[in-house]
Amino acid sequence: MTTRAKRVARAAAPWAAAGAIFVAGWEGVQLVAYKDPIGIVTVCAGETRGVKMGDRYTMAECQAMLAAALQDYADGARRCVDFDNMPTSRQIAVVSITYNIGVGAFCKSSMARKFNSGDVKGACDAFLQYNKAGGIVWRGLTRRRVAEHALCIA
């Protein structure tokens, strides 16, 4: 199977559509680039990679960008945890937090270490610790982590 065919097959994974809805619900969608509360230039549903102030996208472009980004973050999570053997709800939670904190941070996290040691409950509970941005606890991040935690333990 070609790399493109594998990517298309993974994009059709059970978590993909639900994951996009879940993440977009937390991130919101902005068609014009803006600075988030801690100053990171962001667009669409939380995309930060290569974004510059003044960038503009259509809703269709944002949806395609989110689908591609979530696949990239799922692939990143696969490199450090046994993603494919997780229940769909846990996959959505892992993709959501990985999208939010980045692959490197997720792979170095207590969540990944606990998943890899077989401590699923501990890994899911660890989601709740990642509710800060710029060193500040954010109510929205706290609510998001509670929702991800619920998906993770389901």
Stockholm file with secondary structure:
# STOCKHOLM 1.0

chainA/1-154         MTTRAKRVARAAAPWAAAGAIFVAGWEGVQLVAYKDPIGIVTVCAGETRGVKMGDRYTMAECQAMLAAALQDYADGARRCVDFDNMPTSRQIAVVSITYNIGVGAFCKSSMARKFNSGDVKGACDAFLQYNKAGGIVWRGLTRRRVAEHALCIA
#=GR chainA/1-154 SS CCHHHHHHHHHTSHHHHHHHHHHHHHHCCEEEEEECTTSCEEEETTBCTTCCTTCBCCHHHHHHHHHHHHHHHHHHHHTTSCGGGSCHHHHHHHHHHHHHHCHHHHHTSHHHHHHHTTCHHHHHHHGGGCCEETTEECHHHHHHHHHHHHHHHC
#=GC SS_cons         CCHHHHHHHHHTSHHHHHHHHHHHHHHCCEEEEEECTTSCEEEETTBCTTCCTTCBCCHHHHHHHHHHHHHHHHHHHHTTSCGGGSCHHHHHHHHHHHHHHCHHHHHTSHHHHHHHTTCHHHHHHHGGGCCEETTEECHHHHHHHHHHHHHHHC
//
